[in-house]
């Protein structure tokens, strides 16, 4: 598996650079017979694309997806699905001042140390624009999982110091910050205005809730479901921490408070609580999977910052270009896409372990 591929049986490979001609993904392992058209994917790309509000980069990309292979007569054929998204609004001149210097908080220095050469235009392969390919492939995974009754609810739980206090799923799409709490969205907007005034940026927390995942997905040692989810989410450039269930709060609990009990009624086993976030011993337990991604502040800010050139010379750098003062709202769908790709791959991995159970699940 190359560094640009994720998954074992449901495999996505992304390709392209921020300022190249196009970006995209190849998805291998999707079963034949799934109804699929470009609009199914476009609705997810529209959630990620830039230029939709005051709090995203002004770069104007339509992010229109083209399906190049793997679909015939509106159905997947079981062969690799190739997805293309053309870049139409590159302004590489904005990055001329970083051709020989390293932006704080970016992959410039580490990329140079690894390869000895880098595409400095918008970060090249390290750009957040690479995630468009993940979202396109993740949209297919979500459609497949939705047909099995598995659903996703993903939103901004906090932005900067502002955290949601109430929850309305309908509200997530009603504000530019993807927050399920209108009052919190208003307060977060005011906080972001201060960040903009100070030429600064903000981070936040994205929460993803996955319903109706059957028990038993995942593995017992290295391929635990929570481990692969953490791998998937941490592979998103802006993510600095991942939590499952109660997350870091478990360090303050006792075993009697943290343990999830079980009960049985009419032949159905359920849990009495969900501190574990839907995963026990590395495998799904049938309850909601709850994960959180902690997103760092956008590193591209206009304030002067100390750095060095690739010759080791000290300098003050002001980053030019069009950047998001907060990446959280656009990253919501990226987290959802990577979670869906992980769950789908885990489901297909389980097929070889318990075909009888998967057959029952598909035809219940």
C-alpha positions as CSV (number, residue, x, y, z in Angstrom):
1,X,0.0,0.0,0.0
2,X,1.5,3.4,-1.0
3,X,1.4,6.4,1.2
4,X,-1.4,7.8,-0.9
5,X,-3.7,4.8,-0.4
6,X,-6.0,3.8,2.5
7,X,-7.8,0.6,3.2
8,X,-7.3,-3.1,2.5
9,X,-10.4,-4.3,0.6
10,X,-12.2,-1.0,0.0
11,X,-9.1,1.0,-1.1
12,X,-9.0,4.7,-1.9
13,X,-5.9,6.3,-3.5
14,X,-5.8,10.1,-3.9
15,X,-3.7,11.9,-6.4
16,X,-2.8,15.5,-7.5
17,X,-1.5,18.7,-6.1
18,X,-3.2,22.0,-5.0
19,X,-2.0,23.9,-8.0
20,X,-1.7,21.1,-10.6
21,X,-4.2,20.6,-13.4
22,X,-6.5,18.4,-11.4
23,X,-6.9,16.3,-8.2
24,X,-8.9,13.2,-7.7
25,X,-9.1,9.7,-6.4
26,X,-9.4,6.1,-7.5
27,X,-11.6,3.8,-5.4
28,X,-11.1,0.0,-5.8
29,X,-13.2,-2.6,-4.1
30,X,-16.7,-1.1,-4.5
31,X,-19.1,-3.9,-5.3
32,X,-21.1,-3.9,-8.6
33,X,-24.7,-2.8,-8.7
34,X,-24.6,0.3,-6.5
35,X,-26.6,3.1,-8.1
36,X,-24.2,6.0,-8.5
37,X,-24.1,9.3,-10.5
38,X,-21.9,12.4,-10.2
39,X,-24.6,14.3,-8.3
40,X,-24.4,11.7,-5.5
41,X,-20.8,12.7,-5.0
42,X,-21.2,16.4,-5.8
43,X,-23.5,17.1,-2.8
44,X,-20.6,16.1,-0.5
45,X,-18.0,18.1,-2.4
46,X,-20.2,21.1,-2.2
47,X,-20.0,20.9,1.6
48,X,-16.2,21.0,1.4
49,X,-15.6,23.5,-1.5
50,X,-14.0,26.9,-0.8
51,X,-15.6,30.3,-1.2
52,X,-18.9,29.6,0.5
53,X,-18.7,32.0,3.4
54,X,-16.7,34.8,5.0
55,X,-14.9,32.2,7.1
56,X,-13.4,30.2,4.2
57,X,-10.8,30.9,1.6
58,X,-11.8,33.1,-1.2
59,X,-10.4,30.7,-3.8
60,X,-13.3,30.0,-6.2
61,X,-13.3,26.3,-7.1
62,X,-16.5,24.7,-8.4
63,X,-15.1,21.3,-7.4
64,X,-17.1,19.6,-10.1
65,X,-16.5,15.8,-10.1
66,X,-16.3,13.7,-13.2
67,X,-16.6,9.9,-13.0
68,X,-14.1,8.5,-15.5
69,X,-14.6,4.8,-15.0
70,X,-16.3,2.1,-12.9
71,X,-19.9,3.2,-13.6
72,X,-22.1,2.1,-16.5
73,X,-25.8,2.9,-17.0
74,X,-25.9,4.5,-13.5
75,X,-24.5,1.4,-11.7
76,X,-21.1,0.6,-10.4
77,X,-19.4,-2.2,-12.4
78,X,-17.2,-3.6,-9.6
79,X,-14.1,-2.2,-11.3
80,X,-12.0,0.8,-10.1
81,X,-13.9,4.0,-9.9
82,X,-11.8,7.0,-11.1
83,X,-12.8,10.4,-10.0
84,X,-11.5,13.7,-11.4
85,X,-11.8,17.2,-10.0
86,X,-10.2,20.0,-12.1
87,X,-8.4,22.9,-10.5
88,X,-9.7,26.1,-12.1
89,X,-8.6,29.0,-9.8
90,X,-4.9,28.5,-9.0
91,X,-2.9,31.7,-8.2
92,X,0.6,30.3,-7.8
93,X,2.1,33.8,-7.8
94,X,0.8,34.1,-4.2
95,X,3.3,31.5,-3.1
96,X,6.5,33.0,-4.7
97,X,7.7,34.3,-1.3
98,X,7.8,30.8,0.2
99,X,9.7,29.1,-2.6
100,X,12.8,29.2,-0.5
101,X,11.5,29.7,3.0
102,X,9.5,27.5,5.4
103,X,6.0,28.5,6.6
104,X,5.5,27.9,10.3
105,X,2.9,25.2,11.0
106,X,3.1,23.7,7.5
107,X,4.8,20.7,5.9
108,X,7.4,22.8,4.0
109,X,10.4,22.0,6.2
110,X,9.6,18.4,6.8
111,X,8.8,17.8,3.1
112,X,12.1,19.3,2.1
113,X,14.0,17.1,4.6
114,X,12.3,14.0,3.3
115,X,12.5,14.5,-0.4
116,X,15.0,17.3,-1.0
117,X,12.5,18.9,-3.3
118,X,8.9,20.2,-3.0
119,X,6.1,21.8,-4.8
120,X,5.7,25.1,-2.9
121,X,2.5,26.2,-4.7
122,X,-0.1,26.1,-2.0
123,X,1.7,23.2,-0.3
124,X,1.4,20.8,-3.3
125,X,0.6,17.3,-2.2
126,X,0.5,18.5,1.5
127,X,-2.3,21.0,0.8
128,X,-5.7,20.6,2.4
129,X,-7.0,20.6,-1.2
130,X,-5.9,16.9,-1.4
131,X,-8.9,16.1,0.9
132,X,-11.4,16.8,-2.0
133,X,-10.4,13.3,-3.4
134,X,-11.1,11.7,0.0
135,X,-14.5,13.4,0.1
136,X,-15.4,12.2,-3.4
137,X,-14.5,8.6,-2.5
138,X,-16.1,8.9,0.9
139,X,-19.4,10.0,-0.7
140,X,-19.5,6.6,-2.4
141,X,-18.8,4.8,0.9
142,X,-21.6,6.8,2.6
143,X,-24.1,5.9,-0.1
144,X,-23.2,2.2,0.2
145,X,-23.5,2.3,4.0
146,X,-26.7,4.3,3.9
147,X,-28.3,1.5,1.8
148,X,-27.4,-0.8,4.7
149,X,-29.0,1.5,7.2
150,X,-25.7,3.0,8.6
151,X,-26.0,6.8,8.9
152,X,-23.6,9.6,9.8
153,X,-24.3,12.9,11.7
154,X,-21.2,15.1,11.7
155,X,-20.9,18.7,13.0
156,X,-18.7,21.3,14.6
157,X,-18.9,20.7,18.4
158,X,-16.7,23.8,19.1
159,X,-14.9,26.6,17.4
160,X,-12.2,28.3,19.4
161,X,-13.5,28.7,23.0
162,X,-17.2,28.4,21.9
163,X,-18.8,25.0,22.5
164,X,-22.3,23.9,21.6
165,X,-24.9,23.8,24.5
166,X,-27.8,22.4,22.6
167,X,-28.3,20.1,19.6
168,X,-30.6,20.4,16.5
169,X,-29.6,18.3,13.6
170,X,-31.5,20.6,11.2
171,X,-29.4,23.6,12.4
172,X,-26.2,22.0,11.2
173,X,-27.0,23.1,7.6
174,X,-28.5,26.4,8.6
175,X,-25.3,28.2,9.5
176,X,-21.9,28.6,7.9
177,X,-20.1,27.0,10.8
178,X,-21.9,23.6,10.7
179,X,-22.9,23.9,14.4
180,X,-26.0,22.2,15.7
181,X,-26.6,25.1,18.1
182,X,-27.7,28.5,16.6
183,X,-26.6,30.5,19.6
184,X,-23.2,28.9,19.6
185,X,-22.8,29.6,15.9
186,X,-23.5,33.3,16.5
187,X,-21.0,33.5,19.3
188,X,-18.4,31.6,17.3
189,X,-18.9,34.0,14.4
190,X,-18.2,36.9,16.7
191,X,-15.0,35.2,17.8
192,X,-13.9,34.6,14.2
193,X,-14.5,38.3,13.4
194,X,-12.0,39.1,16.1
195,X,-9.6,36.6,14.6
196,X,-10.0,38.2,11.2
197,X,-9.4,41.6,12.6
198,X,-6.2,40.4,14.3
199,X,-5.0,38.5,11.1
200,X,-5.3,35.3,13.1
201,X,-7.1,32.0,12.9
202,X,-9.0,29.5,15.1
203,X,-9.3,25.7,15.6
204,X,-12.1,23.6,17.0
205,X,-13.6,20.1,17.5
206,X,-15.6,18.0,15.0
207,X,-17.9,15.3,16.3
208,X,-19.1,12.4,14.2
209,X,-21.9,10.0,15.3
210,X,-22.4,6.8,13.3
211,X,-25.6,4.8,13.8
212,X,-26.5,1.2,13.1
213,X,-23.1,-0.2,12.7
214,X,-23.4,-4.0,13.4
215,X,-21.4,-5.5,16.3
216,X,-18.2,-7.2,15.5
217,X,-16.5,-4.9,13.0
218,X,-12.8,-4.5,13.6
219,X,-10.1,-6.7,15.0
220,X,-8.6,-7.6,18.3
221,X,-5.0,-6.4,18.0
222,X,-3.4,-4.1,15.5
223,X,-6.5,-3.5,13.3
224,X,-8.8,-2.5,16.1
225,X,-11.7,-0.4,14.7
226,X,-10.8,2.5,17.0
227,X,-7.2,2.3,15.9
228,X,-8.1,2.3,12.2
229,X,-10.5,5.2,12.7
230,X,-7.8,7.1,14.5
231,X,-5.4,6.4,11.7
232,X,-7.9,7.6,9.1
233,X,-8.8,10.8,11.0
234,X,-5.3,11.6,12.0
235,X,-4.3,11.4,8.3
236,X,-6.2,14.6,7.8
237,X,-3.6,17.3,7.9
238,X,-5.2,19.7,10.4
239,X,-6.1,17.0,12.9
240,X,-4.0,16.9,16.1
241,X,-6.0,14.5,18.3
242,X,-8.8,11.9,18.0
243,X,-11.1,10.8,20.8
244,X,-13.5,7.8,20.8
245,X,-16.5,7.9,23.2
246,X,-15.6,9.7,26.5
247,X,-12.1,10.1,25.2
248,X,-9.7,11.8,27.5
249,X,-12.4,12.2,30.1
250,X,-12.0,8.5,31.0
251,X,-8.8,9.4,32.9
252,X,-11.0,11.1,35.5
253,X,-13.4,8.2,35.9
254,X,-13.4,5.0,38.0
255,X,-14.0,1.6,36.5
256,X,-17.5,1.5,37.9
257,X,-18.4,4.8,36.2
258,X,-16.7,4.1,32.9
259,X,-17.8,0.5,32.3
260,X,-20.7,0.0,29.9
261,X,-23.2,-2.6,31.2
262,X,-25.3,-4.9,29.1
263,X,-29.0,-5.9,29.3
264,X,-31.1,-8.3,27.3
265,X,-34.8,-7.9,26.4
266,X,-36.7,-10.0,23.9
267,X,-33.5,-11.7,22.7
268,X,-31.8,-8.3,21.9
269,X,-28.6,-7.4,23.8
270,X,-28.1,-3.7,24.4
271,X,-25.8,-1.5,26.5
272,X,-26.8,0.4,29.5
273,X,-24.5,3.3,28.6
274,X,-22.0,4.2,25.9
275,X,-18.8,5.6,27.5
276,X,-16.8,3.4,25.1
277,X,-18.3,5.2,22.1
278,X,-19.5,2.1,20.3
279,X,-16.2,0.2,20.3
280,X,-15.1,-2.4,22.8
281,X,-11.9,-4.4,22.6
282,X,-11.2,-3.0,19.1
283,X,-14.6,-4.1,17.7
284,X,-17.9,-2.4,17.2
285,X,-20.5,-3.2,19.9
286,X,-23.7,-2.3,18.0
287,X,-24.2,1.1,19.8
288,X,-23.5,4.5,18.2
289,X,-19.9,5.1,17.3
290,X,-18.9,8.5,18.6
291,X,-15.6,10.1,17.6
292,X,-14.1,13.5,17.8
293,X,-11.4,15.2,15.8
294,X,-9.5,18.1,17.3
295,X,-8.5,20.6,14.5
296,X,-5.6,23.0,14.9
297,X,-5.9,26.7,13.9
298,X,-5.2,27.3,10.3
299,X,-1.4,27.9,10.1
300,X,-1.6,30.3,7.1
301,X,-2.0,33.7,8.8
302,X,-1.0,37.2,7.6
303,X,0.9,38.2,10.8
304,X,4.7,38.4,10.5
305,X,6.2,35.1,11.7
306,X,9.8,34.0,12.4
307,X,11.2,31.3,10.1
308,X,14.2,30.4,8.0
309,X,15.1,29.9,4.4
310,X,16.2,26.6,3.0
311,X,19.8,28.0,3.4
312,X,19.3,28.5,7.1
313,X,18.9,32.3,7.0
314,X,16.5,33.9,9.6
315,X,13.7,36.1,8.3
316,X,10.2,37.4,9.1
317,X,7.6,35.9,6.8
318,X,4.1,37.2,6.0
319,X,2.0,34.6,4.3
320,X,0.1,35.8,1.2
321,X,-2.7,34.1,-0.6
322,X,-6.3,33.1,0.1
323,X,-6.7,31.1,3.3
324,X,-9.4,29.9,5.7
325,X,-9.5,31.7,9.1
326,X,-11.0,28.5,10.4
327,X,-10.8,25.1,8.7
328,X,-13.4,23.4,10.9
329,X,-16.6,23.9,8.9
330,X,-15.0,22.6,5.7
331,X,-13.3,19.7,7.5
332,X,-16.6,18.4,8.8
333,X,-17.3,16.4,5.6
334,X,-13.7,15.3,5.4
335,X,-14.0,13.7,8.8
336,X,-17.3,12.1,7.8
337,X,-15.7,10.8,4.6
338,X,-12.7,9.2,6.3
339,X,-14.9,7.6,8.9
340,X,-17.2,6.1,6.2
341,X,-14.2,4.8,4.3
342,X,-12.9,3.1,7.5
343,X,-16.3,1.6,8.4
344,X,-16.8,0.3,4.8
345,X,-13.3,-1.3,4.7
346,X,-13.9,-2.9,8.1
347,X,-17.3,-4.3,6.9
348,X,-15.7,-5.8,3.8
349,X,-12.8,-7.2,5.9
350,X,-15.4,-8.9,8.1
351,X,-16.9,-10.7,5.1
352,X,-14.1,-13.2,4.9
353,X,-14.4,-13.8,8.7
354,X,-18.1,-14.4,9.0
355,X,-19.8,-14.7,5.6
356,X,-23.0,-16.0,7.2
357,X,-23.4,-12.9,9.3
358,X,-22.7,-10.5,6.5
359,X,-25.2,-12.4,4.3
360,X,-27.8,-12.0,7.0
361,X,-26.9,-8.4,7.4
362,X,-27.3,-7.6,3.7
363,X,-30.6,-9.5,3.4
364,X,-32.3,-8.8,6.7
